[in-house]
Amino acid sequence: MKEVMTGNPACCLPDTPLPEAARTMERHDCGCLPVVEK
């Protein structure tokens, strides 16, 4: 499983503004971001 997992995935906080989350998604070339509390 370790071979296919991303080691340090991009993520955002629940209060991250949408434009910032969109920039993060674009920068990391991903279609979704995990939302984390900490």
PQR file of N, CA, C, O and H, with PARSE charges and radii, in Angstrom:
ATOM      1  N   MET A   1       0.812  -1.181   0.000 -0.4000 1.5000
ATOM      2  CA  MET A   1       0.000   0.000   0.000 -0.0000 2.0000
ATOM      3  C   MET A   1       0.866   1.259   0.000  0.5500 1.7000
ATOM      4  O   MET A   1       0.507   2.261  -0.619 -0.5500 1.4000
ATOM      5  N   LYS A   2       1.989   1.210   0.683 -0.4000 1.5000
ATOM      6  CA  LYS A   2       2.864   2.374   0.785 -0.0000 2.0000
ATOM      7  C   LYS A   2       3.335   2.849  -0.585  0.5500 1.7000
ATOM      8  O   LYS A   2       3.587   4.040  -0.766 -0.5500 1.4000
ATOM      9  H   LYS A   2       2.280   0.396   1.186  0.4000 1.0000
ATOM     10  N   GLU A   3       3.457   1.950  -1.545 -0.4000 1.5000
ATOM     11  CA  GLU A   3       3.954   2.315  -2.870 -0.0000 2.0000
ATOM     12  C   GLU A   3       2.994   3.222  -3.629  0.5500 1.7000
ATOM     13  O   GLU A   3       3.434   3.978  -4.495 -0.5500 1.4000
ATOM     14  H   GLU A   3       3.253   0.982  -1.399  0.4000 1.0000
ATOM     15  N   VAL A   4       1.701   3.173  -3.334 -0.4000 1.5000
ATOM     16  CA  VAL A   4       0.725   3.963  -4.087 -0.0000 2.0000
ATOM     17  C   VAL A   4       0.190   5.158  -3.309  0.5500 1.7000
ATOM     18  O   VAL A   4      -0.558   5.964  -3.864 -0.5500 1.4000
ATOM     19  H   VAL A   4       1.344   2.559  -2.630  0.4000 1.0000
ATOM     20  N   MET A   5       0.550   5.288  -2.054 -0.4000 1.5000
ATOM     21  CA  MET A   5       0.054   6.397  -1.240 -0.0000 2.0000
ATOM     22  C   MET A   5       0.901   7.649  -1.447  0.5500 1.7000
ATOM     23  O   MET A   5       2.100   7.564  -1.711 -0.5500 1.4000
ATOM     24  H   MET A   5       1.157   4.634  -1.603  0.4000 1.0000
ATOM     25  N   THR A   6       0.266   8.804  -1.325 -0.4000 1.5000
ATOM     26  CA  THR A   6       0.975  10.074  -1.348 -0.0000 2.0000
ATOM     27  C   THR A   6       1.510  10.335   0.048  0.5500 1.7000
ATOM     28  O   THR A   6       0.754  10.301   1.019 -0.5500 1.4000
ATOM     29  H   THR A   6      -0.709   8.874  -1.110  0.4000 1.0000
ATOM     30  N   GLY A   7       2.798  10.593   0.156 -0.4000 1.5000
ATOM     31  CA  GLY A   7       3.422  10.751   1.464 -0.0000 2.0000
ATOM     32  C   GLY A   7       2.966  11.970   2.243  0.5500 1.7000
ATOM     33  O   GLY A   7       2.730  11.874   3.448 -0.5500 1.4000
ATOM     34  H   GLY A   7       3.412  10.620  -0.633  0.4000 1.0000
ATOM     35  N   ASN A   8       2.838  13.097   1.596 -0.4000 1.5000
ATOM     36  CA  ASN A   8       2.455  14.334   2.264 -0.0000 2.0000
ATOM     37  C   ASN A   8       1.391  15.019   1.406  0.5500 1.7000
ATOM     38  O   ASN A   8       1.709  15.952   0.668 -0.5500 1.4000
ATOM     39  H   ASN A   8       3.030  13.175   0.618  0.4000 1.0000
ATOM     40  N   PRO A   9       0.136  14.576   1.489 -0.5600 1.5000
ATOM     41  CA  PRO A   9      -0.893  15.104   0.590  0.2800 2.0000
ATOM     42  C   PRO A   9      -1.233  16.564   0.890  0.5500 1.7000
ATOM     43  O   PRO A   9      -1.163  17.005   2.037 -0.5500 1.4000
ATOM     44  N   ALA A  10      -1.596  17.294  -0.137 -0.4000 1.5000
ATOM     45  CA  ALA A  10      -2.088  18.654   0.048 -0.0000 2.0000
ATOM     46  C   ALA A  10      -3.424  18.558   0.769  0.5500 1.7000
ATOM     47  O   ALA A  10      -4.197  17.629   0.531 -0.5500 1.4000
ATOM     48  H   ALA A  10      -1.653  16.936  -1.069  0.4000 1.0000
ATOM     49  N   CYS A  11      -3.696  19.508   1.644 -0.4000 1.5000
ATOM     50  CA  CYS A  11      -4.965  19.508   2.371 -0.0000 2.0000
ATOM     51  C   CYS A  11      -5.327  20.946   2.714  0.5500 1.7000
ATOM     52  O   CYS A  11      -4.545  21.865   2.471 -0.5500 1.4000
ATOM     53  H   CYS A  11      -3.069  20.262   1.838  0.4000 1.0000
ATOM     54  N   CYS A  12      -6.507  21.136   3.277 -0.4000 1.5000
ATOM     55  CA  CYS A  12      -6.933  22.461   3.700 -0.0000 2.0000
ATOM     56  C   CYS A  12      -7.726  22.349   4.997  0.5500 1.7000
ATOM     57  O   CYS A  12      -8.145  21.263   5.397 -0.5500 1.4000
ATOM     58  H   CYS A  12      -7.142  20.389   3.474  0.4000 1.0000
ATOM     59  N   LEU A  13      -7.919  23.484   5.635 -0.4000 1.5000
ATOM     60  CA  LEU A  13      -8.700  23.562   6.864 -0.0000 2.0000
ATOM     61  C   LEU A  13     -10.158  23.865   6.529  0.5500 1.7000
ATOM     62  O   LEU A  13     -10.442  24.347   5.433 -0.5500 1.4000
ATOM     63  H   LEU A  13      -7.578  24.366   5.310  0.4000 1.0000
ATOM     64  N   PRO A  14     -11.089  23.594   7.444 -0.5600 1.5000
ATOM     65  CA  PRO A  14     -12.504  23.871   7.167  0.2800 2.0000
ATOM     66  C   PRO A  14     -12.790  25.334   6.824  0.5500 1.7000
ATOM     67  O   PRO A  14     -13.733  25.616   6.084 -0.5500 1.4000
ATOM     68  N   ASP A  15     -11.996  26.266   7.346 -0.4000 1.5000
ATOM     69  CA  ASP A  15     -12.242  27.685   7.083 -0.0000 2.0000
ATOM     70  C   ASP A  15     -11.353  28.266   5.983  0.5500 1.7000
ATOM     71  O   ASP A  15     -11.280  29.485   5.830 -0.5500 1.4000
ATOM     72  H   ASP A  15     -11.229  26.037   7.946  0.4000 1.0000
ATOM     73  N   THR A  16     -10.681  27.410   5.222 -0.4000 1.5000
ATOM     74  CA  THR A  16      -9.858  27.879   4.105 -0.0000 2.0000
ATOM     75  C   THR A  16     -10.766  28.499   3.043  0.5500 1.7000
ATOM     76  O   THR A  16     -11.723  27.858   2.608 -0.5500 1.4000
ATOM     77  H   THR A  16     -10.740  26.420   5.346  0.4000 1.0000
ATOM     78  N   PRO A  17     -10.487  29.729   2.620 -0.5600 1.5000
ATOM     79  CA  PRO A  17     -11.298  30.345   1.562  0.2800 2.0000
ATOM     80  C   PRO A  17     -11.232  29.517   0.272  0.5500 1.7000
ATOM     81  O   PRO A  17     -10.194  28.944  -0.057 -0.5500 1.4000
ATOM     82  N   LEU A  18     -12.329  29.467  -0.434 -0.4000 1.5000
ATOM     83  CA  LEU A  18     -12.416  28.684  -1.663 -0.0000 2.0000
ATOM     84  C   LEU A  18     -11.343  29.051  -2.685  0.5500 1.7000
ATOM     85  O   LEU A  18     -10.748  28.147  -3.273 -0.5500 1.4000
ATOM     86  H   LEU A  18     -13.173  29.933  -0.167  0.4000 1.0000
ATOM     87  N   PRO A  19     -11.065  30.344  -2.926 -0.5600 1.5000
ATOM     88  CA  PRO A  19     -10.003  30.661  -3.897  0.2800 2.0000
ATOM     89  C   PRO A  19      -8.643  30.087  -3.492  0.5500 1.7000
ATOM     90  O   PRO A  19      -7.878  29.639  -4.347 -0.5500 1.4000
ATOM     91  N   GLU A  20      -8.342  30.099  -2.198 -0.4000 1.5000
ATOM     92  CA  GLU A  20      -7.071  29.531  -1.736 -0.0000 2.0000
ATOM     93  C   GLU A  20      -7.043  28.019  -1.942  0.5500 1.7000
ATOM     94  O   GLU A  20      -6.028  27.466  -2.367 -0.5500 1.4000
ATOM     95  H   GLU A  20      -8.963  30.463  -1.504  0.4000 1.0000
ATOM     96  N   ALA A  21      -8.156  27.351  -1.642 -0.4000 1.5000
ATOM     97  CA  ALA A  21      -8.229  25.907  -1.867 -0.0000 2.0000
ATOM     98  C   ALA A  21      -8.079  25.593  -3.357  0.5500 1.7000
ATOM     99  O   ALA A  21      -7.411  24.626  -3.725 -0.5500 1.4000
ATOM    100  H   ALA A  21      -8.980  27.800  -1.297  0.4000 1.0000
ATOM    101  N   ALA A  22      -8.697  26.406  -4.208 -0.4000 1.5000
ATOM    102  CA  ALA A  22      -8.592  26.199  -5.657 -0.0000 2.0000
ATOM    103  C   ALA A  22      -7.148  26.365  -6.129  0.5500 1.7000
ATOM    104  O   ALA A  22      -6.680  25.597  -6.969 -0.5500 1.4000
ATOM    105  H   ALA A  22      -9.240  27.191  -3.909  0.4000 1.0000
ATOM    106  N   ARG A  23      -6.441  27.362  -5.595 -0.4000 1.5000
ATOM    107  CA  ARG A  23      -5.030  27.549  -5.966 -0.0000 2.0000
ATOM    108  C   ARG A  23      -4.193  26.355  -5.518  0.5500 1.7000
ATOM    109  O   ARG A  23      -3.305  25.909  -6.244 -0.5500 1.4000
ATOM    110  H   ARG A  23      -6.822  27.987  -4.913  0.4000 1.0000
ATOM    111  N   THR A  24      -4.474  25.844  -4.334 -0.4000 1.5000
ATOM    112  CA  THR A  24      -3.741  24.673  -3.839 -0.0000 2.0000
ATOM    113  C   THR A  24      -3.987  23.481  -4.750  0.5500 1.7000
ATOM    114  O   THR A  24      -3.054  22.751  -5.084 -0.5500 1.4000
ATOM    115  H   THR A  24      -5.195  26.207  -3.744  0.4000 1.0000
ATOM    116  N   MET A  25      -5.237  23.279  -5.153 -0.4000 1.5000
ATOM    117  CA  MET A  25      -5.563  22.171  -6.052 -0.0000 2.0000
ATOM    118  C   MET A  25      -4.844  22.332  -7.383  0.5500 1.7000
ATOM    119  O   MET A  25      -4.328  21.359  -7.934 -0.5500 1.4000
ATOM    120  H   MET A  25      -5.995  23.873  -4.882  0.4000 1.0000
ATOM    121  N   GLU A  26      -4.808  23.555  -7.903 -0.4000 1.5000
ATOM    122  CA  GLU A  26      -4.126  23.800  -9.176 -0.0000 2.0000
ATOM    123  C   GLU A  26      -2.621  23.566  -9.038  0.5500 1.7000
ATOM    124  O   GLU A  26      -2.002  22.936  -9.896 -0.5500 1.4000
ATOM    125  H   GLU A  26      -5.227  24.345  -7.455  0.4000 1.0000
ATOM    126  N   ARG A  27      -2.041  24.077  -7.958 -0.4000 1.5000
ATOM    127  CA  ARG A  27      -0.601  23.948  -7.730 -0.0000 2.0000
ATOM    128  C   ARG A  27      -0.182  22.488  -7.609  0.5500 1.7000
ATOM    129  O   ARG A  27       0.902  22.113  -8.057 -0.5500 1.4000
ATOM    130  H   ARG A  27      -2.543  24.589  -7.261  0.4000 1.0000
ATOM    131  N   HIS A  28      -1.032  21.666  -7.006 -0.4000 1.5000
ATOM    132  CA  HIS A  28      -0.700  20.256  -6.801 -0.0000 2.0000
ATOM    133  C   HIS A  28      -1.322  19.346  -7.868  0.5500 1.7000
ATOM    134  O   HIS A  28      -1.194  18.124  -7.796 -0.5500 1.4000
ATOM    135  H   HIS A  28      -1.912  21.971  -6.642  0.4000 1.0000
ATOM    136  N   ASP A  29      -1.993  19.944  -8.852 -0.4000 1.5000
ATOM    137  CA  ASP A  29      -2.613  19.195  -9.947 -0.0000 2.0000
ATOM    138  C   ASP A  29      -3.494  18.067  -9.415  0.5500 1.7000
ATOM    139  O   ASP A  29      -3.340  16.905  -9.790 -0.5500 1.4000
ATOM    140  H   ASP A  29      -2.097  20.937  -8.910  0.4000 1.0000
ATOM    141  N   CYS A  30      -4.427  18.443  -8.525 -0.4000 1.5000
ATOM    142  CA  CYS A  30      -5.345  17.442  -7.974 -0.0000 2.0000
ATOM    143  C   CYS A  30      -6.780  17.951  -8.091  0.5500 1.7000
ATOM    144  O   CYS A  30      -7.012  19.154  -8.216 -0.5500 1.4000
ATOM    145  H   CYS A  30      -4.552  19.387  -8.221  0.4000 1.0000
ATOM    146  N   GLY A  31      -7.721  17.045  -8.051 -0.4000 1.5000
ATOM    147  CA  GLY A  31      -9.132  17.390  -8.206 -0.0000 2.0000
ATOM    148  C   GLY A  31      -9.896  17.505  -6.908  0.5500 1.7000
ATOM    149  O   GLY A  31     -11.064  17.895  -6.911 -0.5500 1.4000
ATOM    150  H   GLY A  31      -7.533  16.068  -7.949  0.4000 1.0000
ATOM    151  N   CYS A  32      -9.263  17.175  -5.800 -0.4000 1.5000
ATOM    152  CA  CYS A  32      -9.929  17.294  -4.501 -0.0000 2.0000
ATOM    153  C   CYS A  32      -8.879  17.436  -3.409  0.5500 1.7000
ATOM    154  O   CYS A  32      -7.718  17.069  -3.593 -0.5500 1.4000
ATOM    155  H   CYS A  32      -8.314  16.859  -5.798  0.4000 1.0000
ATOM    156  N   LEU A  33      -9.302  17.972  -2.273 -0.4000 1.5000
ATOM    157  CA  LEU A  33      -8.404  18.156  -1.133 -0.0000 2.0000
ATOM    158  C   LEU A  33      -9.057  17.581   0.114  0.5500 1.7000
ATOM    159  O   LEU A  33     -10.249  17.797   0.336 -0.5500 1.4000
ATOM    160  H   LEU A  33     -10.245  18.270  -2.124  0.4000 1.0000
ATOM    161  N   PRO A  34      -8.308  16.859   0.927 -0.5600 1.5000
ATOM    162  CA  PRO A  34      -8.848  16.461   2.223  0.2800 2.0000
ATOM    163  C   PRO A  34      -8.990  17.709   3.107  0.5500 1.7000
ATOM    164  O   PRO A  34      -8.119  18.579   3.113 -0.5500 1.4000
ATOM    165  N   VAL A  35     -10.083  17.779   3.839 -0.4000 1.5000
ATOM    166  CA  VAL A  35     -10.285  18.864   4.795 -0.0000 2.0000
ATOM    167  C   VAL A  35      -9.953  18.305   6.170  0.5500 1.7000
ATOM    168  O   VAL A  35     -10.549  17.323   6.614 -0.5500 1.4000
ATOM    169  H   VAL A  35     -10.790  17.072   3.835  0.4000 1.0000
ATOM    170  N   VAL A  36      -8.994  18.939   6.842 -0.4000 1.5000
ATOM    171  CA  VAL A  36      -8.525  18.436   8.136 -0.0000 2.0000
ATOM    172  C   VAL A  36      -8.727  19.494   9.218  0.5500 1.7000
ATOM    173  O   VAL A  36      -8.740  20.692   8.936 -0.5500 1.4000
ATOM    174  H   VAL A  36      -8.509  19.737   6.482  0.4000 1.0000
ATOM    175  N   GLU A  37      -8.882  19.042  10.440 -0.4000 1.5000
ATOM    176  CA  GLU A  37      -9.080  19.953  11.568 -0.0000 2.0000
ATOM    177  C   GLU A  37      -7.770  20.551  12.056  0.5500 1.7000
ATOM    178  O   GLU A  37      -7.749  21.700  12.496 -0.5500 1.4000
ATOM    179  H   GLU A  37      -8.872  18.069  10.670  0.4000 1.0000
ATOM    180  N   LYS A  38      -6.668  19.791  11.987 -0.4000 1.5000
ATOM    181  CA  LYS A  38      -5.382  20.272  12.507 -0.0000 2.0000
ATOM    182  C   LYS A  38      -4.310  20.140  11.456  0.5500 1.7000
ATOM    183  O   LYS A  38      -3.157  20.493  11.704 -0.5500 1.4000
ATOM    184  H   LYS A  38      -6.685  18.857  11.629  0.4000 1.0000
TER
END
